[in-house]
Amino acid sequence: MSDEKIDISRALKSAITTGKVEFGVDQTLKAVKNGNAQMVVLARNCPCKELTGDIGVKVHVFDGNNMELGALCGKPFSVSALVVIDKGSSNILTL
């Protein structure tokens, strides 16, 4: 379990700094509908059921709540969903 958190933490931070990541359910849904999403990461308690089904891109459910996901991303707010548009130099797509 802790290995997964270390890997996703490193991968997310790398994607955020070297690629393009957008935060929030609305931005995530928009990117998926536009075909720009490479991957979606959801908090365990994400309220959006639309993103939990088959949306055509890889979905990773983070084993933590939206406050923990926000903190992991270095944001001062909760993050229920985020979308990776460009992975940059991260290995996030291997999760």
Stockholm file with secondary structure:
# STOCKHOLM 1.0

chainA/1-95         MSDEKIDISRALKSAITTGKVEFGVDQTLKAVKNGNAQMVVLARNCPCKELTGDIGVKVHVFDGNNMELGALCGKPFSVSALVVIDKGSSNILTL
#=GR chainA/1-95 SS CHHHHHHHHHHHHHHHHHSEEEESHHHHHHHHHHTCCSEEEEETTCCCGGGTSCCSSEEEEESSCHHHHHHHTTCSSCCSEEEEEECTTCCGGGC
#=GC SS_cons        CHHHHHHHHHHHHHHHHHSEEEESHHHHHHHHHHTCCSEEEEETTCCCGGGTSCCSSEEEEESSCHHHHHHHTTCSSCCSEEEEEECTTCCGGGC
//
